[in-house]
Amino acid sequence: MTVQSWTFLLVAASFALYIGIAVWSRASSTKDFYVAGGGVSPLANGMATAADWMSAASFISMAGLISFMGYDGTVYLMGWTGGYVLLALCLAPYLRKYGAFTVPDFVGDRYYSQVARIVAVICAIFVSFTYVAGQMRGVGIVFGRFLEVDINTGVYIGMAIVFFYAVLGGMKGITYTQVAQYCVLIFAYLVPAIFLSMLIAGNPIPQLGFGGTDVESGVALLERLNGLHQELGFAAYTDGTKSTLDVFFITAALMVGTAGLPHVIIRFYTVPRVRDARLSVGFALIFISILYTTAPAVAVFARTNLINSVSDQPYSEVPEWFTNWEATGLLAFDDANGDGRIQFTGPDSPVPNELTVDRDIMVLANPEIAGLPDWVVGLVAAGGLAAALSTAAGLLLVVSSAVSHDLLKRSFMPGITEKGELLAARISAGVAVVIAGYFGINPPGFVAQVVAFAFGLAASSFFPVIILGIFSRRTTREGAILGMITGVSITAAYIVWFTLMHPELNNADNWWFGISPEGFGTVGMAVNFLITATVSRFTPEPPQHVRVLVELIRIPKGAGEAHEINA
C-alpha cells in the first residue's frame, strides 16, 4: 500500500471512531452539552484534557519550533507544562467547587455584574478564535499533504468533521471523542519517535536517544548537530539567542495563559467531585508529559535528518518526499547561484540560503525523510488530525456556551427554555465552525505562534480576575471589568502592531524592552492585576453575599463531595 492509501485508511478509521462516539454520547440536555452531565471520571477527564490542550501546536508545531530554534524553543516546553501545576494548585478545585458551567458564568456571579459577564464572554470568544485559527491551519496542512488536496480544501474537510461531533454531542460527545483522540495522537507521536531513536541513536527510548550517541558518527548526537549547524552558518543548536528577559516573559505568559484558557478550565466542571478535579489535573500532567518529554528528541531527529537529506544535494536527485512537500507550497527551493544544488545555510554563511522550510511540516515530514514504513507516515497524519480536531472542538464549545448560556440564558433571554438554549448552543457552534474555518484559511502566523498569542491573551484577560475572584474578597466589579479590558487590549494591540500591521519591525531591536509579542501577555497580565487592585481599592467593596461566596469557595470542608455553591 502507498502512503496515500495508508493515510486514507487510518484517517477514515479514526474519523469513523470519532463520529461513532459522538452519536453514542450525543447531548440530550444543556448540562450534557456544557459539562457532559458532570459525571466524567478523573482518568477519562485527564485524557480528554490532555487531548484538548495538546493541540496542533503541540503535535505538529512544537517539535518543529524546537528543531529550528534549538535551545530557545524550550520556553514552550517550560511554559505549557508549568501552567498545569499552577492550574492544579490555584484554579481547578476552586472553580469545580463553585460548580458553574463556564468561566464567564463564574466571573458574572463573582463580580455581581452583567457587564463583567459580557466582557468575559467577549474575551473568551476572542481568545478561542485566536487559538482555533492555529488548529484549523494544522488540519489544512495535514490534509493538504497526505490527501493531496489544497490546504484550504483540507480546512473545509476539517470543518465538516468538527461540525458534526461538536454540534451533535456537545461537551459529552467531545469528552469521549477526545479520549479516543488522545490514544490516537500519542500512539502516532511515539511510534515514529521510537523508530527514529533506534535508527539515529540505537536506543528505543527517545528521551534517552536524544542525549545519546549518533550511530553514524560515534559522536554525541547534540554535539554532532551543533557541528552540522555551525558548518552551515547557523548558531549552535544548544545555544540560546533570546534575552533572559524575553525567555522569562514568554514562559510566564504561557504558564498563566495555560491556567486561564477557558476551554481547559471548563473541563474541570465535568467531574463529579472537587477531589476529582485535582486528580484530573494530575492525570492530564502524566498524559501530557509523555508527549512533551518526547518532543525535544523528535526535534533533534528531524533537524539532523533534514540536514543530512538535502544539504548540498543535487536538486535533480531529491527524494520523493521533497517533491511531495514542495507541491504543498510549504517547502521551496530557489537556485540562487544556478549550480543545481540545494544550499541550506544559516544567516552567517557566505552562500545564500536556497531552501525555505515551513517549520510546521517538520513532524509530519520526519518519518518520510527518515524512510520509515508507509503505515507510520499515515499514522502520523491521523495523529496530527486528532490533535488539531480535539482542541478545535473544545474551543468551539467555549464559543457556543458563551453565546447560548452566558449571553442568552444569563443576560438577554433569561426566560429561554432548555430546549431553546440547546438549539441556540448548536446554532452558535455551527456559526463558530464557519468563522474558525476562515481563520484557518487566513491564519495570522504559523501554528505555534498563533497559539502562543492565544495564551498571552488568556493570561492578560482571565487569569488575574479568576485568581483575585477566588482569593480576594475585596476585588470589585469595577476593578475586574477595567482590568480585563485594559489587559487584553494592550496585549492584542501589541501583537497586532508587530505581527499584522508592521511585521518588518517584528524583531528584538524594535520590541518594547526586548519583549516579543509571544511574551507580552505577561505585561498585559501585570497591568490587569494593577488596574484591578487599584480600582478595587477606591470603589465600594462587594456585597456581603459575594464576600461569603468567596469564603465558601476556599473552605476545604466538603472537598470530597461536589459542594456546588451555584447549585
N, C-alpha and C positions, 0 to 999 in steps of 0.2 A: 504493500500500500504506500501511496505517496504521502508527503507531508500534508497536502491539502485534504486528502481522504481521511487521514487520521484526525486532522483538525475538525472536519465536518462531523465525524463520528463522535469524538469526545465532547465537542461543544454541544451538539444536538442532544447527546445523552444527559449532559449536565443541565441543559435548559429544560428537558422533559422532567427531570427530577425536581427542579425549582417550581415549575408550573404545577406539577402533581401535588407538591407540598402546599402550594398556595390554594389550590382547590380544596384539599383536605382540611386546611385550617382557616378557611375564609371567615372573616369577621361577621358576626351576626348582631353585634351591639356596638355602641360607641366605646364602651370600656374595652371590648376586644380590639377595636380599631386603633385606639390611642395607646393602651398599655397591655395588650394581649391578655386581658382579663385579670391581670395581676397574679397569675398563677404559674409563672415560668420558674423552673428550678435554677438554683445558682450555677450549676455546671453548664446547663444549656444557655443560660443568660451570659455566662462568661465567654462561651464560644461565639455566641451571637454578637456580643460586644466587641470581641476581637475582630470578627469579620466586618462589623460595622465601622470600626475605626481603622483597620488595616486596609486602606483604600488602594486605588490605583497608584497613589503616591508611594505607598509602602511597597507594593508588589512590583510595580513597573519602574517607578522613577527613582526611588531612594538609592538602590544599588547603582543606578546609572549616575546619579549625582555624586556618590562617593567615588565611583570609578573615574570621573572627570575631575572632581575637586580634591580627591585624596583626603588628607587629614582634615581639611576644612569641612568635609561632609559629615563629620562626626557630630556636629551640632544638631543634626536632625535625629540621630540616634539618642543623644542625651536628652534633648527637649521632649521628644514624643514619648519616650518611656518614663522619664521623670515626672511628667504630668500626671501619670496614673497613680503614683504614690500620693501626690497632692490630692487627687480626686478621692482616693480611698480614705484619707485622713480627715479632709476638711469639708467634703461636699456630699458624697453618695449616701451615707447613712442618715444624715440630717434631712436631705431632700426626700428620701424614701419615708422617713418618719412623718414628714408633713403630708405626704400622700396625694399630691396634686397630679394632674395629667401632663402638664407642660411647664417649661421654665417661665414663660410669661404669666402662667397661672399663679405660680409662686410669687413672682415679682409684683403682680397686681394686688394680691391679697396682703403680702407682707408690707407693701408700701401704700396700702389703703387708697389706691388711686387707679382710675380707669386710664388716665393719661400715661402713668407708668407702665400699665399693661400694654397699651398700644405702642409705646416706644420700644418695649421689649419685643413685641411682635415684629416690628419693623427691623430691629437688629437681628432677630432670629432668621427672618427671610433673607436679609442682606448677606449674613454670614453663610447661610445654607446655599444660596445660589452661587456665591463665590467658590465655595467648596465643590459643589456639584459640577461646575464647569470643568474642573480637573478630572472628575470621574468620567464624564461623557467623552472628553478628549481621549482618555485611556481606552475606552471602548472602541472609539473610531480607529485608533492606531492598531489595535489587535485585529479587528475585522478587516481593516484596510490591507494588512499584510497577509494574513493567513487565509482569508476567504477571497482574496484578490478582488476586492471591491474598493471603490473610492472611500476615503476616510469619512466624508460626510454621509455616505450611504451607510457606513458602519455605525455612525451615531444614530441614524434613523432606526436601524435594526435594534440597537440597544434601547432606544426609547420605547419601542413596541414591547419588548420583554419586560422592562421595568414597569411600564404602564399596567400590564396585565396583573402581575402579582402584588404590586403596591396598592393599586386601586381596589382589587378584589379582596386581598387578605388583610390590609391594614397592618398594624403592629403585630397581630397574631400570626398572620401569614409571613410577614417579613422576618420575625424572630426565628421561626423554624426553618425558613429558607436560608437564613444566614448561618444556622448551624451546619447545614449541608454545604454552604459556600465556604465556610471555614475549612472543612475537611478537604474540599477540592483544592482550595488555594494553597493550603500548607503542604499537601502532598505534591502539588505541582511545583512548588518552590524548592522543596527538599530533594526530590528525585534528581533533577539536573545538577543541583549543588553537590550531591554525593558523587555523581558521575564525574563531574569536573574536578572535585577534590582528589579522586582516585587517579585521574589522568595527569593532573598537573603536579600534585604533591604526594601521591601514593598513599593517601590516608582517607578512609571513608568518612571521617567526621570533618565536615567543612570548617568548623571553628578551630580545629587543630591543624588542618591542612593549610589554612590561611597563615598561620605562624610557623609553618614547617619549611621544608627544603624543596626547591624546584627539582623535579625528577630529571629534566633535560640537562640542566647545567650543574647540578650539585650545589648550587648557591642558595642561601636563604631566599625564599620567594619574594619577600618585600624588598630585600636588598637588590635582587635581580631587577625587580620592577623599577626601583629607584634609578638603577643604571640605565635601563631602557629609556626611561623618561628623560634623563639628562642627556643621553646621546641624541635624542630627538629635539632638544631645546626646551623641554618642559622643566618646571621646578620638580625637585624630588617629591615623589608620591607621599612620603611620610612627613613632609614639611608643611606647615601651615602658612598661609599668606594673609589671612584675615587678622585684623587687630583684635587684641584681647577684649576690648570694649564691645566690638561688634559680635564676637562669639558669645559673650555674656548676654547681650540684649536679644540675640536670636534664640539662644537656648531658653532664656526666661520667657520670651513671647510664646514659644512652642509649648513650654510647660504649663503656663497658666492658661494658654489657649486650649490645650487639651482638657483642662479642668473646667473650662467654660463653654465647651462645644455643646449646643443644645441637643444634637442627635445622639451624643454619648450620654449625657445626663438623663435623658428620658428613658434610657434602658433600665435605670435603677428603680423606675416606678413599676416595672413589670414583675417584680419578685414578691412573694407573699409577706416576707418579714424584713425588718430592719437589718437583722443579722445577715440575712441572705444578700442584702445589698453589698455588705463588706465582703462576703465570700465571693460574690460575682466579680468584684474588682480583683481579688486575689487570683481567681481562675483566669480572668482576662489577661492579667500580667504574665502568667505562666504561658498561656497560648501565644501571646504576642511576642514574648522573648524568644520563642523557638525560631520565628522568622527574623527577628531583629538581631539576634546574635549570628545568624547565617548571612545577613546582608553584606557585611564588610568582606566576607570571604568571596561571595558572588561578585562583588565589585572588583576585587583584585583579579579573580579568574577572568572576568570579562575584559578588563583592561589589558592584561597580559595576552589573551587570545587575540584581541583586536590588533595590537601592535605586531605580534608575530605573523598574523594572517595577511595584513595588507601593506604594512610599511615597506616602501621601496619595491613593491611588487609591480610587474608589468600589468597595465590595465587590461590588456588583451587576454590575460590569463587569470583574471579574478574568478573566484569560485562562484557557484550558483547562488549562494546566499547573498552575495554582494549585489548581483543584478536584481534579485527579487526585492531587496530592501530599497535599491535605487529606484525601482518602479513606483514606490510609495511616495517618493519625494523627501523621505526622512534621512536619506544618505545620498551624498552628491560628490562627484569627482570633477574638478576643474583643472585641466592640464595646463597650468600657468606657464611652464617652461617648455612645453611641447616635446618632452622626452618620452612620453608614453608610460611613465612610471608614476606610481602613487607616492607623493611626498607627504607623509603625515607628520607634521612638525609643530613645535611649540613657538611661542612668541619671540624667543631669543635665538631661534635658528636662522642662519643666513639664507636658507631655502624657504620660499613661501609655502605655506600650508595649502595643499590642494584637496584635502578631504574634509568634508563637512558632515558631522555625525550628530543627529538628534539624540541627546542623552536618554530620551525616553525609550529608545529601542534596545538599549544595552542588555537588559534582562531577557527580552523576548528574542533577540538575535543570538544571544550567547550559546545556546545549545546547537544552533546551526553552524556557528563559527567553529565550534569545537568538534563538529562532525558526529554529534550524538544521534542515536536512533530516531527515526521519523516520529515514532509514537511519543517520544519525550518532547519533541518540538510541539506537537499537537496538544500535549498535556499542559505545557506552559501557557499556550493560548487560552485554554479553558480556565486555568488558574487566574490569569490576568483579567479575564472577563468576570470571574466570580468576585474578585477583589473590587473591581470598579462598580459592578452592579449592586453588590451588597451595601456599599456605602451610599451609592446614589439613592437606593430605596429608602434608607434610613433618613437621609436628608430631605427627600421629598415628603416623607411622612411628617417631618417637623413643620414644613411649609403648610401642608394640608391641615394639621391640627391647629396651627397658629391662626389660620383663616377661619376654620369652621368652629373651633372651640373658643378661642380667645377673642376673636373679633365678633363673630356672630352670637354664639351662646352667652358669652360673659360680658359682651359690650353692647352690640347694636340690636340683637334679636333674642333677648332673654327668654321669650316665650316659645321659641322654636322647639318642635317635638324631637324626640330622639331619632325617629326615622328621618326627619328633615335634616338634622345635624349630620347623620351618617351619609346622606345623599350629598350634602354640601362638602363634606370631607372628601368624598370620592371625586366630585367635580373639581375641587381645588387641587387635588393630587394630579388629576389629568392635565389641568392647565399648567401646573408646575413642571410636569414632564416635558411639555412643549417648550417652555422657557428654558429648561435645563438643556434641551437639545440645541437650542440656538446658541447658548454659551459654549456648548461642546464644539460646535462648528466654528465659532468665533472666540476662541479662548484668549485671555489676556496674557498668557505666558505658557511655559512648559508645565507639566502636571504638578510636580512637587513644588514649584514656585507658586503656582496658583493656590495650592493647598496651604502653603506657608502663610500666604496673605490672609486666608480664611482664619487661621489660628490667631494671627495678630488682631484681626477684627473681633474675634471672640474674646481675646484677652482684654481688649480695651473697652468692651461693652458689658459683657455679662459677669466676668469673674469678680470685679470689685463689689457690684451690688448684691451678688449672691453671698459672698463672704461676709460683708457687712450686715446683710439681712439676717444671717444666721447668728453672728457673734456680737452684734452691736444693737442694743435696744434703742440707742439714741439716734440712729440713722433715720432721716425723714424722707418723705416722698419727694420733696423739692430737691434735696441733695441727690437722690438716686436718679431722678429724671435728668437734671442738668449734667450729672456725672456721665451717664450713658451717652447722652447726645454729644457732649464735648469729647469724650474719649474716642468714640467710634468715628466722629467727624474728622478729627485731626489725623487719625491713623489712616482713614480712607483717602483723605486729601494728599497725604504724603505718598501713599502707594500710587495713586492715580497720577500725581505730578511726575514721578520718576519713571513709572513703567508704561504709562499710556500717552501722556502729554509730551514728555521730554525724555524718551529712552536714551538719547545720546548723552544725557547728563547723568545717567544711572551708574555712577562709579564712586569710589571712596573719596575722590577729590571734591565732589560736589555734595555728598551727603552731609546732613547736619551732624556735627561732632563725629563723623565717620560711621554713623549708624545706618545700616542698609534698610530698604523697605521691608525686608523679611523680619527685621528685628524691631521695627518702630512700634509694633504693638505694645512693647514693654513701656515705651514712653507714654502711649495713649492710656495704658492701664494706670500708670503713676498719676497722670493728670486726672483720670477718673476718680481715683482714690482721694486725691487732694480736693477736687471740686466737691465731691460728695460729702467728705468730712467737714469741710469749711462751711458749706451751705447748711448742713445739718446743725451745726453749732449755733447758727444765727436764725434758725426757723423753729417754730413751736415743735416740741417733742411729740412723738407719735402717740395716738390714743392708748388708753390703758389696755384695751383688749389686744392690741398689737404687741405691746411690751410683754404681756402674758404669753402670747403666741411664741415670741422669740425664746422665752424661758423654757416653754414646753418642748420646743424643737430640740433644745440642747440637753434636757434632762435625760440621763441614762436609763431611768426607770422605764420598764416596759420595752427595753431594746430587743428582747427576744420575740416580741409579738408585733404585729402590724398596728402600732399605735397611731392611727391616722387622725391627725388633728383636723384635717379638712374633710372628714367623712361626711 
